[in-house]
């Protein structure tokens, strides 16, 4: 089992502007460095085009992380391919791979928000068509060689080549999905790894989705070993269950309340709501190291997944807390999960310190 981290670079509720974003980006670089030193597998950054998020250009942030780290793989979480140009996305992915010494991955999807569509001049009525067309073009470009192509949403290509060349068909292009059957079938038929983001539903509900993905993949002729699965979710690891829940709840409630306000698509999270989500069969990974291990193993019994991706820094959580969680995930959770799954010991690395401050200045 691989364990990784991802961040959207959200700013503390009520803050904004260049100074808050500068501080937040410095924390993200420091967190990636800690995760790298601790031996975690992958670090991902999201993409939002709103004033309450610091990351609108994930390729730029990942370039900074490539310079600050040595071993950890680097990915988007996700690239909003529907409102981007697949040619530019392919070039950025290939460039990051060279800068990082072959550590680049990319997760493509439609994203949880729609602000990028009007910003870049796209019609939301084309939501599905944009994604289907642009994903097909991106995968063709990733296949290498000269590309002839014609579609609805960008100028045609005639013998186009991508320079530097896109990393080949080696499992580093992931599909990010939220649980719709069409997403499972699309990823399976393409033979691409699948990242399921579950931030609110009972995990058992998604077992048919993962099964559908694998059936679609094998029916399309892909080897079962290529059909890898990652599960992403909100996570906070404390010294014990009570302190973890007490520390994380106010940040989680503000984050959810800000992004899913009552009367639109979501709800105002109460403490009983939160405790229900954090229960042993709920989707929220909040508790002691032993509780997080148990929940990862429970979900593995459902999904047989290969990777767990933890979003640990939501809602303006202080960086000292983020650093402590990285240390516990790498030093306590990962070894226990691998022992339980018979994966052997994790690679020997330097443990992450309990507290690390981001660069000053």
C-alpha positions in Angstrom: 0.0 0.0 0.0 1.3 3.5 -0.9 0.3 6.5 1.2 0.5 9.9 -0.2 -0.8 13.5 0.5 -2.6 16.1 -1.5 -3.5 19.7 -0.9 -5.8 22.2 -2.6 -3.9 25.1 -1.1 -7.1 26.5 0.5 -6.6 29.7 2.5 -8.0 30.1 6.0 -11.6 31.2 5.9 -11.7 35.0 6.0 -8.2 35.5 4.5 -7.0 36.2 1.0 -4.7 38.2 -1.1 -1.0 37.8 -2.0 0.5 37.6 1.5 -1.8 34.8 2.6 -1.2 32.9 -0.7 2.6 33.4 -0.3 2.5 32.0 3.2 0.4 29.1 2.1 2.6 28.2 -0.8 5.6 28.2 1.5 3.8 25.7 3.8 3.0 23.5 0.9 6.7 23.3 -0.1 7.7 22.6 3.5 5.0 19.8 3.7 6.2 18.2 0.5 9.8 18.3 1.8 8.7 16.6 5.1 6.7 14.0 3.2 9.7 13.2 1.0 12.1 12.9 3.9 9.6 10.6 5.7 9.3 8.2 2.8 5.7 8.8 1.7 5.0 7.8 -1.9 3.4 10.8 -3.6 2.4 14.5 -3.1 -0.4 16.0 -5.1 -1.7 19.6 -5.6 -5.1 20.6 -6.8 -6.3 23.4 -9.1 -8.8 26.1 -8.3 -9.4 29.5 -9.8 -10.9 31.3 -6.8 -9.5 33.9 -4.4 -9.7 31.6 -1.4 -7.2 29.1 -2.9 -3.5 29.6 -3.5 -3.0 27.1 -6.3 -4.3 28.0 -9.7 -1.2 26.9 -11.6 -0.4 23.4 -10.4 2.4 22.8 -12.8 4.3 25.9 -11.4 3.8 24.6 -7.8 4.9 21.1 -8.8 8.0 22.6 -10.4 8.9 24.2 -7.1 8.3 20.9 -5.3 10.5 19.1 -7.8 13.4 21.3 -6.7 12.6 20.9 -3.0 12.3 17.1 -3.0 14.3 14.1 -4.0 12.3 10.9 -4.1 8.6 11.5 -3.7 6.4 11.3 -6.8 4.6 14.5 -7.7 1.1 14.8 -9.2 -1.9 17.0 -9.9 -5.0 16.4 -7.9 -6.7 17.1 -10.3 -5.8 18.8 -13.6 -9.1 20.3 -14.8 -8.7 19.0 -18.3 -12.1 20.2 -19.5 -11.1 23.9 -19.3 -7.4 23.5 -20.3 -5.5 22.8 -23.5 -4.4 19.2 -23.7 -1.3 20.2 -25.7 -0.2 22.6 -23.0 -1.0 20.1 -20.3 1.1 17.4 -22.1 4.0 19.8 -22.4 3.8 20.8 -18.7 3.6 17.1 -17.6 6.6 16.2 -19.8 8.6 19.1 -18.5 7.9 18.3 -14.9 9.0 14.8 -15.5 12.4 15.9 -16.7 12.8 18.4 -13.9 11.9 15.8 -11.2 14.0 13.0 -12.6 11.1 10.9 -13.7 8.8 11.5 -10.7 5.9 13.1 -12.4 2.4 11.8 -12.4 -0.9 13.5 -13.5 -4.5 13.0 -12.4 -7.0 14.4 -14.9 -10.6 15.1 -14.2 -13.4 17.6 -14.3 -12.9 19.0 -10.8 -15.4 19.7 -8.1 -16.0 23.4 -9.0 -16.9 25.1 -12.3 -15.3 28.5 -12.0 -12.6 27.7 -14.6 -15.2 27.3 -17.4 -16.4 30.9 -17.7 -12.9 32.1 -16.8 -11.4 30.4 -19.9 -14.4 31.0 -22.1 -16.1 27.6 -22.1 -19.9 26.9 -22.0 -21.1 24.7 -19.2 -23.6 23.2 -21.6 -20.5 21.4 -23.1 -19.4 20.1 -19.7 -19.3 16.4 -20.7 -18.3 16.9 -24.4 -15.3 19.0 -23.4 -14.0 16.4 -21.0 -14.5 13.5 -23.4 -12.8 15.3 -26.3 -9.9 16.7 -24.4 -9.1 13.4 -22.6 -9.0 11.6 -25.9 -6.6 14.2 -27.3 -4.4 14.1 -24.2 -4.1 10.3 -24.3 -3.3 10.4 -28.0 -0.5 13.0 -27.4 0.8 10.8 -24.6 1.0 7.9 -27.0 3.9 9.7 -28.8 4.6 10.4 -32.4 3.1 12.9 -34.8 -0.6 13.6 -34.2 -3.3 14.5 -36.6 -6.5 15.5 -34.9 -9.7 17.5 -35.4 -12.3 18.3 -32.8 -14.9 20.9 -31.7 -13.0 22.9 -29.0 -9.5 23.7 -30.2 -7.7 24.2 -33.6 -6.9 21.1 -35.5 -3.5 19.4 -35.4 -1.6 18.2 -38.4 1.5 16.1 -37.7 1.9 17.8 -34.3 4.6 16.5 -32.0 5.0 17.3 -28.3 8.4 18.5 -27.0 9.6 17.3 -24.7 7.9 14.0 -25.3 5.2 12.9 -22.8 6.1 10.0 -20.5 4.9 6.8 -22.0 2.2 4.3 -21.1 3.6 3.4 -17.7 0.7 4.0 -15.3 1.4 7.6 -14.4 -1.7 9.1 -16.0 -4.6 8.7 -13.5 -8.3 9.4 -13.9 -9.8 11.3 -11.0 -13.4 10.5 -10.3 -16.2 11.1 -7.8 -18.2 7.9 -8.2 -20.3 8.1 -11.4 -20.6 4.9 -13.4 -19.5 6.7 -16.6 -16.2 7.7 -14.9 -15.5 4.1 -13.9 -16.2 2.8 -17.3 -14.1 5.5 -19.0 -11.1 4.8 -16.8 -11.4 1.0 -17.2 -11.8 1.1 -20.9 -8.7 3.3 -21.2 -6.7 1.0 -18.9 -5.8 3.9 -16.7 -5.4 4.0 -12.9 -8.4 5.4 -11.0 -8.4 7.8 -8.1 -11.7 7.8 -6.3 -12.3 10.9 -4.1 -14.7 10.1 -1.3 -15.4 12.9 1.1 -18.9 12.2 2.3 -20.3 8.8 1.3 -20.1 5.5 3.3 -17.2 3.6 1.7 -19.3 0.4 1.1 -21.5 2.4 -1.4 -18.5 2.7 -3.7 -17.6 -1.0 -3.9 -19.8 -1.5 -7.0 -18.1 1.5 -8.6 -14.7 0.0 -8.2 -15.9 -3.4 -9.4 -17.4 -1.7 -12.5 -14.1 -0.1 -13.2 -12.2 -3.4 -13.1 -14.8 -5.2 -15.2 -14.7 -2.5 -17.8 -10.9 -2.7 -17.9 -10.6 -6.4 -18.2 -13.5 -6.5 -20.8 -11.5 -4.0 -22.9 -8.5 -6.4 -22.8 -6.3 -4.6 -20.2 -4.2 -6.6 -17.8 -5.7 -6.6 -14.3 -2.4 -5.5 -12.9 -2.7 -2.2 -14.7 -6.0 -1.3 -13.2 -4.7 0.4 -10.0 -7.0 2.2 -7.6 -6.3 5.1 -5.2 -8.8 6.3 -2.5 -8.6 9.9 -1.5 -10.1 11.5 1.6 -9.9 14.0 4.4 -7.5 12.8 7.1 -6.2 13.9 10.5 -4.0 11.6 12.7 -3.7 12.6 16.4 -2.1 11.1 19.4 -5.5 9.6 20.4 -9.0 9.6 19.1 -10.4 12.4 21.2 -7.6 14.8 20.7 -7.7 14.2 16.9 -11.4 14.8 16.6 -11.3 17.9 18.9 -8.4 19.4 17.0 -9.7 18.8 13.5 -13.5 19.4 13.9 -13.5 23.3 13.8 -11.3 23.4 10.7 -13.3 20.7 8.9 -16.6 22.3 9.8 -15.4 25.7 8.5 -14.0 24.2 5.3 -17.2 22.2 4.5 -19.5 25.1 5.5 -17.5 27.5 3.3 -17.4 25.3 0.2 -20.8 23.7 0.6 -23.0 26.3 2.3 -26.5 25.4 3.5 -29.1 26.2 0.8 -26.8 25.3 -2.1 -25.3 21.8 -2.2 -24.3 21.0 1.3 -24.9 21.5 4.9 -23.6 23.1 8.1 -21.6 20.4 9.8 -22.5 19.7 13.4 -20.3 17.7 15.8 -22.7 14.7 15.6 -22.4 14.9 11.8 -18.6 14.9 12.1 -18.5 12.1 14.6 -20.7 10.0 12.3 -18.4 10.6 9.3 -15.4 9.7 11.5 -17.0 6.5 12.8 -15.2 3.2 11.9 -17.3 2.7 8.7 -17.5 6.3 7.7 -15.5 8.1 5.1 -13.6 10.5 7.3 -10.1 9.4 8.4 -9.8 11.1 11.8 -8.5 9.4 14.9 -5.5 7.8 16.5 -2.9 6.0 14.3 -4.5 2.7 15.2 -7.9 3.9 14.1 -6.5 5.2 10.8 -4.8 1.9 10.2 -8.1 0.0 10.9 -10.0 2.3 8.5 -7.5 1.9 5.7 -7.6 -1.9 6.1 -11.4 -1.9 6.2 -11.5 0.0 2.9 -8.8 -2.3 1.5 -11.1 -5.2 2.2 -13.8 -3.4 0.0 -11.6 -2.0 -2.8 -8.3 -3.8 -2.8 -6.8 -0.5 -3.5 -3.1 0.3 -4.1 -2.9 3.8 -2.7 -4.4 6.0 0.0 -4.2 9.8 -0.6 -4.8 12.0 2.5 -5.9 15.6 2.4 -4.5 16.7 5.8 -4.3 20.5 5.7 -7.8 21.8 5.1 -9.4 24.9 6.6 -6.3 26.7 7.7 -5.0 23.9 10.0 -1.8 25.2 11.6 1.3 24.0 9.9 2.6 22.4 13.2 -0.4 20.2 13.1 0.1 19.3 9.5 3.7 18.4 10.1 2.8 16.2 13.1 0.2 14.3 10.9 2.8 13.7 8.3 5.1 12.2 10.9 2.4 9.9 12.2 1.3 8.8 8.8 4.8 7.9 7.8 6.1 6.6 11.1 3.1 4.8 12.6 0.3 4.3 10.0 2.3 3.2 6.9 4.4 0.5 8.6 1.4 -1.1 10.4 -0.7 -1.1 7.2 2.1 -2.8 5.2 2.7 -5.3 7.9 -1.0 -6.2 8.0 -1.1 -6.5 4.2 2.0 -8.6 4.1 3.9 -6.0 2.1 7.0 -6.1 4.3 8.8 -3.1 5.9 8.6 0.3 4.2 11.9 1.6 2.7 14.2 2.9 5.3 14.0 6.7 5.5 14.5 9.5 8.0 11.4 10.0 10.1 9.6 13.3 9.8 10.0 15.5 12.8 6.8 16.2 14.8 7.0 19.9 14.1 8.7 21.7 11.3 8.2 25.4 10.5 7.8 26.6 6.9 10.6 28.9 5.5 10.6 32.3 7.0 10.5 35.4 4.9 
